[in-house]
Amino acid sequence: MGGAQLNCGPDYHNDWRMSVPLSLDEEARLYTTNAEREKYESLATLYGIVVALDYLERAYVRDSVTAAECVVIFRFIGNALRVGR
């Protein structure tokens, strides 16, 4: 092994950092068109709903929320989703 180096493809050292000026104060754009913006907003809303339902399920399993309260919350979320169509 003494001193031999393995050739694992191109030499990827940190040169890419020097060629791309980055500012940590700038916003990172996720979209370039209105359709993409709407897609990301819809995905964010859907993710929020999934997280909320996950917390509701955990609360129900721990008996922090009754079945009747769950039904009310599920109906509220269902109605909100129908209005958003």
A tleap script that builds the chain and sets N, CA, C and O, in Angstrom:
source leaprc.protein.ff14SB
mol = sequence {
  NMET GLY GLY ALA GLN LEU ASN CYS GLY PRO
  ASP TYR HIE ASN ASP TRP ARG MET SER VAL
  PRO LEU SER LEU ASP GLU GLU ALA ARG LEU
  TYR THR THR ASN ALA GLU ARG GLU LYS TYR
  GLU SER LEU ALA THR LEU TYR GLY ILE VAL
  VAL ALA LEU ASP TYR LEU GLU ARG ALA TYR
  VAL ARG ASP SER VAL THR ALA ALA GLU CYS
  VAL VAL ILE PHE ARG PHE ILE GLY ASN ALA
  LEU ARG VAL GLY CARG
}
set mol.1.N position { 0.816 -1.197 0.000 }
set mol.1.CA position { 0.000 0.000 0.000 }
set mol.1.C position { 0.850 1.247 0.000 }
set mol.1.O position { 0.361 2.294 -0.424 }
set mol.2.N position { 2.051 1.207 0.432 }
set mol.2.CA position { 2.906 2.343 0.676 }
set mol.2.C position { 2.869 3.418 -0.376 }
set mol.2.O position { 3.572 3.304 -1.380 }
set mol.3.N position { 2.085 4.452 -0.196 }
set mol.3.CA position { 2.110 5.639 -1.026 }
set mol.3.C position { 1.293 5.565 -2.302 }
set mol.3.O position { 1.127 6.594 -2.957 }
set mol.4.N position { 0.778 4.416 -2.691 }
set mol.4.CA position { -0.020 4.320 -3.919 }
set mol.4.C position { -1.405 4.911 -3.679 }
set mol.4.O position { -2.014 4.692 -2.632 }
set mol.5.N position { -1.895 5.669 -4.670 }
set mol.5.CA position { -3.224 6.267 -4.561 }
set mol.5.C position { -4.173 5.592 -5.531 }
set mol.5.O position { -3.790 5.240 -6.647 }
set mol.6.N position { -5.398 5.417 -5.107 }
set mol.6.CA position { -6.422 4.859 -5.976 }
set mol.6.C position { -6.990 5.973 -6.843 }
set mol.6.O position { -7.204 7.091 -6.376 }
set mol.7.N position { -7.229 5.658 -8.102 }
set mol.7.CA position { -7.859 6.612 -8.997 }
set mol.7.C position { -9.354 6.335 -8.982 }
set mol.7.O position { -9.806 5.350 -9.566 }
set mol.8.N position { -10.122 7.188 -8.325 }
set mol.8.CA position { -11.572 6.997 -8.179 }
set mol.8.C position { -12.340 7.963 -9.056 }
set mol.8.O position { -13.387 8.456 -8.634 }
set mol.9.N position { -11.887 8.246 -10.214 }
set mol.9.CA position { -12.607 9.142 -11.116 }
set mol.9.C position { -12.006 10.531 -11.102 }
set mol.9.O position { -10.880 10.732 -10.648 }
set mol.10.N position { -12.778 11.499 -11.610 }
set mol.10.CA position { -12.274 12.877 -11.678 }
set mol.10.C position { -11.904 13.410 -10.302 }
set mol.10.O position { -12.427 12.969 -9.278 }
set mol.11.N position { -11.014 14.345 -10.309 }
set mol.11.CA position { -10.536 14.932 -9.062 }
set mol.11.C position { -11.538 15.982 -8.590 }
set mol.11.O position { -11.514 17.121 -9.057 }
set mol.12.N position { -12.424 15.598 -7.658 }
set mol.12.CA position { -13.443 16.506 -7.150 }
set mol.12.C position { -12.965 17.133 -5.849 }
set mol.12.O position { -13.230 16.615 -4.765 }
set mol.13.N position { -12.284 18.209 -5.961 }
set mol.13.CA position { -11.975 18.956 -4.755 }
set mol.13.C position { -12.820 20.214 -4.769 }
set mol.13.O position { -13.652 20.368 -5.663 }
set mol.14.N position { -12.655 21.067 -3.876 }
set mol.14.CA position { -13.602 22.161 -3.646 }
set mol.14.C position { -13.501 23.305 -4.650 }
set mol.14.O position { -13.743 24.454 -4.280 }
set mol.15.N position { -13.152 23.031 -5.908 }
set mol.15.CA position { -13.070 24.094 -6.912 }
set mol.15.C position { -14.435 24.680 -7.244 }
set mol.15.O position { -14.520 25.855 -7.599 }
set mol.16.N position { -15.520 23.886 -7.139 }
set mol.16.CA position { -16.844 24.388 -7.508 }
set mol.16.C position { -17.260 25.556 -6.629 }
set mol.16.O position { -18.027 26.412 -7.071 }
set mol.17.N position { -16.780 25.610 -5.419 }
set mol.17.CA position { -17.141 26.714 -4.534 }
set mol.17.C position { -16.562 28.039 -5.028 }
set mol.17.O position { -17.148 29.100 -4.814 }
set mol.18.N position { -15.441 27.968 -5.671 }
set mol.18.CA position { -14.797 29.188 -6.144 }
set mol.18.C position { -15.488 29.748 -7.383 }
set mol.18.O position { -15.403 30.949 -7.639 }
set mol.19.N position { -16.178 28.897 -8.165 }
set mol.19.CA position { -16.755 29.356 -9.416 }
set mol.19.C position { -18.181 29.867 -9.257 }
set mol.19.O position { -18.673 30.561 -10.147 }
set mol.20.N position { -18.861 29.554 -8.164 }
set mol.20.CA position { -20.244 29.964 -7.969 }
set mol.20.C position { -20.309 30.924 -6.789 }
set mol.20.O position { -20.123 30.513 -5.644 }
set mol.21.N position { -20.571 32.201 -7.059 }
set mol.21.CA position { -20.677 33.139 -5.946 }
set mol.21.C position { -21.988 32.899 -5.184 }
set mol.21.O position { -23.068 32.963 -5.772 }
set mol.22.N position { -21.895 32.630 -3.907 }
set mol.22.CA position { -23.074 32.373 -3.094 }
set mol.22.C position { -23.217 33.454 -2.047 }
set mol.22.O position { -22.241 33.899 -1.443 }
set mol.23.N position { -24.453 33.866 -1.846 }
set mol.23.CA position { -24.746 34.811 -0.787 }
set mol.23.C position { -25.774 34.163 0.130 }
set mol.23.O position { -26.850 33.768 -0.321 }
set mol.24.N position { -25.455 34.053 1.386 }
set mol.24.CA position { -26.379 33.435 2.330 }
set mol.24.C position { -27.539 34.357 2.675 }
set mol.24.O position { -28.486 33.940 3.342 }
set mol.25.N position { -27.475 35.607 2.228 }
set mol.25.CA position { -28.554 36.559 2.485 }
set mol.25.C position { -29.625 36.540 1.398 }
set mol.25.O position { -30.697 37.119 1.576 }
set mol.26.N position { -29.344 35.880 0.271 }
set mol.26.CA position { -30.299 35.849 -0.835 }
set mol.26.C position { -31.287 34.704 -0.671 }
set mol.26.O position { -30.968 33.661 -0.099 }
set mol.27.N position { -32.502 34.924 -1.189 }
set mol.27.CA position { -33.523 33.891 -1.203 }
set mol.27.C position { -33.177 32.845 -2.245 }
set mol.27.O position { -32.700 33.175 -3.331 }
set mol.28.N position { -33.415 31.590 -1.919 }
set mol.28.CA position { -33.236 30.516 -2.892 }
set mol.28.C position { -34.570 30.306 -3.587 }
set mol.28.O position { -35.556 29.971 -2.932 }
set mol.29.N position { -34.620 30.494 -4.882 }
set mol.29.CA position { -35.866 30.353 -5.625 }
set mol.29.C position { -36.108 28.894 -5.945 }
set mol.29.O position { -35.230 28.208 -6.468 }
set mol.30.N position { -37.297 28.425 -5.629 }
set mol.30.CA position { -37.670 27.048 -5.923 }
set mol.30.C position { -38.368 26.928 -7.267 }
set mol.30.O position { -38.534 25.820 -7.777 }
set mol.31.N position { -38.771 28.024 -7.839 }
set mol.31.CA position { -39.576 27.986 -9.047 }
set mol.31.C position { -39.171 29.124 -9.973 }
set mol.31.O position { -38.543 30.100 -9.562 }
set mol.32.N position { -39.553 28.965 -11.232 }
set mol.32.CA position { -39.309 30.030 -12.208 }
set mol.32.C position { -40.591 30.470 -12.893 }
set mol.32.O position { -40.631 31.534 -13.511 }
set mol.33.N position { -41.648 29.655 -12.789 }
set mol.33.CA position { -42.924 30.006 -13.413 }
set mol.33.C position { -44.036 29.980 -12.366 }
set mol.33.O position { -43.867 29.433 -11.277 }
set mol.34.N position { -45.162 30.574 -12.710 }
set mol.34.CA position { -46.307 30.560 -11.800 }
set mol.34.C position { -46.819 29.150 -11.557 }
set mol.34.O position { -47.252 28.830 -10.449 }
set mol.35.N position { -46.775 28.302 -12.581 }
set mol.35.CA position { -47.234 26.920 -12.429 }
set mol.35.C position { -46.361 26.176 -11.418 }
set mol.35.O position { -46.871 25.424 -10.587 }
set mol.36.N position { -45.058 26.386 -11.490 }
set mol.36.CA position { -44.155 25.751 -10.523 }
set mol.36.C position { -44.400 26.292 -9.113 }
set mol.36.O position { -44.367 25.537 -8.141 }
set mol.37.N position { -44.646 27.597 -9.004 }
set mol.37.CA position { -44.918 28.202 -7.704 }
set mol.37.C position { -46.175 27.594 -7.089 }
set mol.37.O position { -46.185 27.250 -5.906 }
set mol.38.N position { -47.228 27.460 -7.882 }
set mol.38.CA position { -48.471 26.866 -7.393 }
set mol.38.C position { -48.254 25.416 -6.982 }
set mol.38.O position { -48.826 24.951 -5.996 }
set mol.39.N position { -47.424 24.703 -7.742 }
set mol.39.CA position { -47.133 23.307 -7.406 }
set mol.39.C position { -46.457 23.217 -6.043 }
set mol.39.O position { -46.845 22.399 -5.209 }
set mol.40.N position { -45.453 24.050 -5.817 }
set mol.40.CA position { -44.742 24.022 -4.538 }
set mol.40.C position { -45.642 24.470 -3.388 }
set mol.40.O position { -45.550 23.926 -2.288 }
set mol.41.N position { -46.509 25.451 -3.626 }
set mol.41.CA position { -47.439 25.878 -2.587 }
set mol.41.C position { -48.418 24.760 -2.241 }
set mol.41.O position { -48.731 24.549 -1.070 }
set mol.42.N position { -48.900 24.047 -3.253 }
set mol.42.CA position { -49.821 22.931 -3.016 }
set mol.42.C position { -49.129 21.802 -2.269 }
set mol.42.O position { -49.710 21.201 -1.365 }
set mol.43.N position { -47.898 21.516 -2.643 }
set mol.43.CA position { -47.152 20.467 -1.944 }
set mol.43.C position { -46.887 20.854 -0.493 }
set mol.43.O position { -46.949 20.004 0.396 }
set mol.44.N position { -46.597 22.115 -0.249 }
set mol.44.CA position { -46.366 22.580 1.124 }
set mol.44.C position { -47.646 22.469 1.952 }
set mol.44.O position { -47.602 22.076 3.118 }
set mol.45.N position { -48.782 22.815 1.352 }
set mol.45.CA position { -50.060 22.694 2.043 }
set mol.45.C position { -50.364 21.240 2.357 }
set mol.45.O position { -50.786 20.909 3.465 }
set mol.46.N position { -50.149 20.373 1.375 }
set mol.46.CA position { -50.394 18.947 1.577 }
set mol.46.C position { -49.491 18.395 2.674 }
set mol.46.O position { -49.939 17.605 3.505 }
set mol.47.N position { -48.242 18.796 2.684 }
set mol.47.CA position { -47.305 18.350 3.725 }
set mol.47.C position { -47.791 18.805 5.102 }
set mol.47.O position { -47.737 18.039 6.064 }
set mol.48.N position { -48.257 20.033 5.198 }
set mol.48.CA position { -48.769 20.543 6.460 }
set mol.48.C position { -49.970 19.752 6.950 }
set mol.48.O position { -50.108 19.501 8.147 }
set mol.49.N position { -50.835 19.361 6.026 }
set mol.49.CA position { -52.001 18.561 6.390 }
set mol.49.C position { -51.574 17.189 6.888 }
set mol.49.O position { -52.106 16.696 7.882 }
set mol.50.N position { -50.628 16.578 6.212 }
set mol.50.CA position { -50.141 15.252 6.621 }
set mol.50.C position { -49.516 15.314 8.012 }
set mol.50.O position { -49.750 14.437 8.843 }
set mol.51.N position { -48.727 16.347 8.260 }
set mol.51.CA position { -48.092 16.497 9.586 }
set mol.51.C position { -49.164 16.706 10.655 }
set mol.51.O position { -49.083 16.121 11.735 }
set mol.52.N position { -50.164 17.532 10.363 }
set mol.52.CA position { -51.232 17.779 11.332 }
set mol.52.C position { -52.007 16.496 11.630 }
set mol.52.O position { -52.345 16.224 12.781 }
set mol.53.N position { -52.286 15.713 10.593 }
set mol.53.CA position { -53.002 14.451 10.805 }
set mol.53.C position { -52.151 13.458 11.591 }
set mol.53.O position { -52.677 12.678 12.385 }
set mol.54.N position { -50.862 13.486 11.375 }
set mol.54.CA position { -49.964 12.620 12.138 }
set mol.54.C position { -50.015 12.976 13.626 }
set mol.54.O position { -50.091 12.090 14.477 }
set mol.55.N position { -49.972 14.277 13.934 }
set mol.55.CA position { -50.060 14.698 15.329 }
set mol.55.C position { -51.420 14.343 15.922 }
set mol.55.O position { -51.514 13.948 17.084 }
set mol.56.N position { -52.470 14.484 15.121 }
set mol.56.CA position { -53.804 14.133 15.601 }
set mol.56.C position { -53.888 12.636 15.907 }
set mol.56.O position { -54.461 12.235 16.919 }
set mol.57.N position { -53.318 11.822 15.034 }
set mol.57.CA position { -53.311 10.383 15.272 }
set mol.57.C position { -52.543 10.036 16.544 }
set mol.57.O position { -52.983 9.198 17.331 }
set mol.58.N position { -51.403 10.677 16.742 }
set mol.58.CA position { -50.624 10.424 17.960 }
set mol.58.C position { -51.409 10.826 19.204 }
set mol.58.O position { -51.387 10.122 20.214 }
set mol.59.N position { -52.095 11.951 19.128 }
set mol.59.CA position { -52.894 12.401 20.269 }
set mol.59.C position { -54.025 11.419 20.547 }
set mol.59.O position { -54.346 11.153 21.705 }
set mol.60.N position { -54.625 10.883 19.500 }
set mol.60.CA position { -55.717 9.919 19.664 }
set mol.60.C position { -55.205 8.624 20.296 }
set mol.60.O position { -55.854 8.061 21.178 }
set mol.61.N position { -54.053 8.159 19.847 }
set mol.61.CA position { -53.474 6.926 20.388 }
set mol.61.C position { -53.151 7.096 21.871 }
set mol.61.O position { -53.290 6.151 22.648 }
set mol.62.N position { -52.722 8.295 22.269 }
set mol.62.CA position { -52.396 8.560 23.684 }
set mol.62.C position { -53.628 8.920 24.505 }
set mol.62.O position { -53.520 9.238 25.689 }
set mol.63.N position { -54.797 8.868 23.876 }
set mol.63.CA position { -56.064 9.219 24.529 }
set mol.63.C position { -56.115 10.680 24.956 }
set mol.63.O position { -56.816 11.026 25.907 }
set mol.64.N position { -55.378 11.537 24.260 }
set mol.64.CA position { -55.442 12.969 24.533 }
set mol.64.C position { -56.619 13.610 23.807 }
set mol.64.O position { -57.068 14.700 24.162 }
set mol.65.N position { -57.113 12.911 22.780 }
set mol.65.CA position { -58.223 13.394 21.970 }
set mol.65.C position { -59.232 12.259 21.864 }
set mol.65.O position { -58.857 11.105 21.657 }
set mol.66.N position { -60.502 12.586 22.007 }
set mol.66.CA position { -61.536 11.550 21.901 }
set mol.66.C position { -61.855 11.277 20.438 }
set mol.66.O position { -61.483 12.044 19.550 }
set mol.67.N position { -62.541 10.185 20.210 }
set mol.67.CA position { -62.948 9.824 18.848 }
set mol.67.C position { -63.876 10.893 18.273 }
set mol.67.O position { -63.786 11.227 17.091 }
set mol.68.N position { -64.764 11.426 19.105 }
set mol.68.CA position { -65.684 12.465 18.641 }
set mol.68.C position { -64.924 13.720 18.210 }
set mol.68.O position { -65.267 14.341 17.204 }
set mol.69.N position { -63.897 14.091 18.967 }
set mol.69.CA position { -63.081 15.256 18.602 }
set mol.69.C position { -62.333 15.006 17.299 }
set mol.69.O position { -62.183 15.911 16.479 }
set mol.70.N position { -61.866 13.775 17.112 }
set mol.70.CA position { -61.175 13.432 15.859 }
set mol.70.C position { -62.107 13.593 14.663 }
set mol.70.O position { -61.712 14.124 13.625 }
set mol.71.N position { -63.338 13.132 14.817 }
set mol.71.CA position { -64.310 13.236 13.721 }
set mol.71.C position { -64.538 14.698 13.360 }
set mol.71.O position { -64.581 15.046 12.180 }
set mol.72.N position { -64.683 15.547 14.358 }
set mol.72.CA position { -64.892 16.979 14.110 }
set mol.72.C position { -63.696 17.565 13.368 }
set mol.72.O position { -63.862 18.318 12.409 }
set mol.73.N position { -62.518 17.227 13.805 }
set mol.73.CA position { -61.304 17.765 13.168 }
set mol.73.C position { -61.159 17.238 11.743 }
set mol.73.O position { -60.817 17.999 10.837 }
set mol.74.N position { -61.415 15.938 11.532 }
set mol.74.CA position { -61.339 15.380 10.187 }
set mol.74.C position { -62.356 16.044 9.255 }
set mol.74.O position { -62.044 16.324 8.097 }
set mol.75.N position { -63.551 16.293 9.746 }
set mol.75.CA position { -64.570 16.967 8.914 }
set mol.75.C position { -64.134 18.380 8.574 }
set mol.75.O position { -64.325 18.843 7.450 }
set mol.76.N position { -63.542 19.071 9.558 }
set mol.76.CA position { -63.057 20.428 9.318 }
set mol.76.C position { -61.993 20.428 8.220 }
set mol.76.O position { -62.029 21.256 7.309 }
set mol.77.N position { -61.053 19.500 8.312 }
set mol.77.CA position { -59.980 19.409 7.311 }
set mol.77.C position { -60.562 19.030 5.954 }
set mol.77.O position { -60.171 19.591 4.930 }
set mol.78.N position { -61.490 18.087 5.943 }
set mol.78.CA position { -62.135 17.684 4.684 }
set mol.78.C position { -62.863 18.841 4.020 }
set mol.78.O position { -62.766 19.023 2.807 }
set mol.79.N position { -63.593 19.625 4.807 }
set mol.79.CA position { -64.284 20.779 4.255 }
set mol.79.C position { -63.304 21.819 3.728 }
set mol.79.O position { -63.544 22.432 2.688 }
set mol.80.N position { -62.220 22.017 4.432 }
set mol.80.CA position { -61.194 22.979 3.988 }
set mol.80.C position { -60.572 22.524 2.673 }
set mol.80.O position { -60.273 23.346 1.807 }
set mol.81.N position { -60.379 21.222 2.525 }
set mol.81.CA position { -59.807 20.706 1.275 }
set mol.81.C position { -60.784 20.877 0.117 }
set mol.81.O position { -60.375 21.208 -0.996 }
set mol.82.N position { -62.065 20.656 0.371 }
set mol.82.CA position { -63.062 20.811 -0.692 }
set mol.82.C position { -63.189 22.251 -1.136 }
set mol.82.O position { -63.385 22.521 -2.321 }
set mol.83.N position { -63.082 23.175 -0.204 }
set mol.83.CA position { -63.162 24.608 -0.538 }
set mol.83.C position { -61.960 25.003 -1.378 }
set mol.83.O position { -62.078 25.853 -2.261 }
set mol.84.N position { -60.813 24.406 -1.120 }
set mol.84.CA position { -59.582 24.751 -1.835 }
set mol.84.C position { -59.511 24.251 -3.260 }
set mol.84.O position { -58.591 24.616 -3.992 }
set mol.85.N position { -60.447 23.432 -3.669 }
set mol.85.CA position { -60.409 22.878 -5.046 }
set mol.85.C position { -60.634 23.909 -6.087 }
set mol.85.O position { -60.630 23.595 -7.277 }
savepdb mol mol.pdb
quit
